[in-house]
Amino acid sequence: MSMLDEADEAATAAWLAQQHQAVLAYLQQQQVTVASLPDWPEWECAPYLALWGAEDPADPGFVGYWVLAGDCSGTQAQPVPFDHLSATELAEPRDALAAFAKRWQQLAQQANNGQDWAGTPLLPDLTLASKAKQLSRQAQLLAQLAADDDLWQDD
């Protein structure tokens, strides 16, 4: 392993540790009860986003919620927002990423029609049109990531 690889691995590990704490804070803020959150996400594209599987307190050992977490370091201009979905019908991380994309596209279309949404994903104080544009763009990115077979070969 080269020194550059070691530096990249160290930077990714530090980013993921910061994200882990931010996901725990997000879950508490959203009043989502989980049994535990693994130290590592189920899938990540550091330093931009990570998908975490939070353990279901009613069904130990199984994912109860998928939590999508964008960069919380403040270095990204328009980071992917934090959001969560029930894992009830989403057994695999790839399915969860595609479900976030679909949900966000629906919310963006709703916003384009002048209707704001309550709850997550939480976006900064933007106009409704800006929220729609950002969420639509990020939904397209998530859909592309979910559809890319090369990213899911280990899944």
C-alpha positions in Angstrom: 0.0 0.0 0.0 1.4 3.4 -0.9 1.6 6.3 1.4 -1.1 8.1 -0.7 -3.4 5.1 -0.3 -2.8 5.2 3.5 -3.5 8.9 3.5 -6.7 8.3 1.5 -7.8 5.5 3.9 -7.1 7.7 6.9 -9.0 10.6 5.5 -12.0 8.3 4.6 -11.9 6.8 8.1 -11.9 10.2 9.7 -14.7 11.4 7.5 -16.8 8.3 8.3 -16.2 8.7 12.0 -17.5 12.3 11.7 -20.5 11.1 9.7 -21.2 8.4 12.2 -21.6 11.0 15.0 -23.7 13.2 12.7 -26.0 10.3 11.9 -26.5 9.5 15.6 -27.3 13.2 16.2 -29.7 13.2 13.2 -31.6 10.1 14.5 -31.9 11.7 17.9 -33.1 15.0 16.4 -35.7 13.1 14.3 -36.7 11.0 17.3 -36.0 7.8 15.4 -35.3 4.9 17.9 -32.7 2.4 16.8 -30.9 -0.4 18.7 -27.5 0.5 17.3 -25.7 2.1 14.4 -22.7 0.2 13.0 -19.4 2.0 13.0 -19.3 1.7 9.2 -21.9 2.4 6.6 -23.4 -0.3 4.3 -22.3 1.8 1.3 -20.3 5.0 0.9 -18.9 7.4 -1.6 -16.6 9.4 0.7 -16.5 12.3 1.1 -19.9 12.9 -0.4 -22.4 10.5 1.0 -22.9 7.4 3.0 -25.8 5.0 3.5 -26.1 3.6 7.0 -28.2 0.6 8.2 -29.6 1.3 11.6 -30.6 -1.8 13.6 -34.2 -2.3 14.4 -34.8 -2.4 18.2 -37.9 -4.7 17.6 -35.9 -7.1 15.4 -32.3 -7.2 16.6 -29.7 -8.0 14.0 -31.7 -6.5 11.2 -31.8 -3.1 9.6 -34.9 -1.1 10.7 -34.0 2.2 9.0 -31.8 3.3 6.2 -30.1 6.6 6.8 -28.7 8.6 3.9 -26.1 11.1 5.1 -24.4 13.7 3.0 -21.2 15.4 3.9 -21.5 17.2 7.3 -18.0 18.7 7.3 -19.1 21.9 5.6 -16.8 21.6 2.7 -19.5 20.7 0.1 -21.4 23.6 -1.4 -24.7 21.7 -1.6 -24.3 18.5 0.3 -26.7 15.6 0.0 -29.2 16.2 2.8 -29.7 13.7 5.6 -32.8 11.5 5.3 -34.1 8.2 6.5 -36.6 5.5 5.3 -38.0 2.4 6.9 -36.2 -0.7 5.8 -39.4 -2.8 5.9 -39.5 -3.4 2.1 -35.9 -2.4 1.4 -33.6 -5.3 2.2 -30.6 -4.2 0.3 -28.6 -0.9 0.3 -29.0 -0.6 -3.4 -32.8 -0.8 -3.0 -32.7 1.9 -0.3 -30.6 4.3 -2.5 -33.1 3.8 -5.4 -36.0 4.5 -2.9 -34.4 7.7 -1.7 -34.0 8.8 -5.3 -37.6 8.0 -6.1 -38.9 9.8 -3.0 -36.8 12.8 -3.6 -37.8 13.1 -7.2 -41.5 13.0 -6.1 -40.8 15.7 -3.5 -39.0 17.9 -6.1 -42.0 17.6 -8.5 -44.3 18.5 -5.6 -42.1 21.6 -4.9 -42.1 22.5 -8.6 -45.9 22.6 -8.2 -45.6 25.0 -5.3 -46.1 22.6 -2.4 -43.4 22.4 0.2 -42.9 19.2 2.2 -42.8 18.6 6.0 -40.0 16.7 7.6 -37.1 15.2 5.9 -35.0 15.7 3.9 -34.1 18.9 5.6 -32.6 21.5 3.2 -31.1 24.8 4.1 -33.3 27.9 4.0 -33.8 28.1 0.3 -36.7 29.2 -1.9 -39.0 26.4 -2.8 -37.8 26.6 -6.4 -34.2 26.2 -5.2 -35.1 23.3 -3.0 -36.8 21.6 -6.0 -33.8 22.1 -8.2 -31.3 20.9 -5.6 -33.4 17.9 -4.6 -34.2 16.9 -8.2 -30.5 17.1 -9.1 -29.5 15.0 -6.1 -32.3 12.5 -6.8 -30.9 12.0 -10.3 -27.4 11.4 -8.9 -28.8 8.8 -6.4 -30.7 7.1 -9.2 -27.5 6.9 -11.3 -25.5 5.5 -8.4 -28.2 2.9 -7.6 -28.3 1.9 -11.3 -24.6 1.5 -11.7 -23.8 -2.2 -11.5 -20.1 -1.6 -11.1 -20.7 0.1 -7.7 -22.7 -2.9 -6.4 -20.6 -5.9 -7.4 -19.8 -6.8 -3.8 -23.5 -6.5 -2.8 
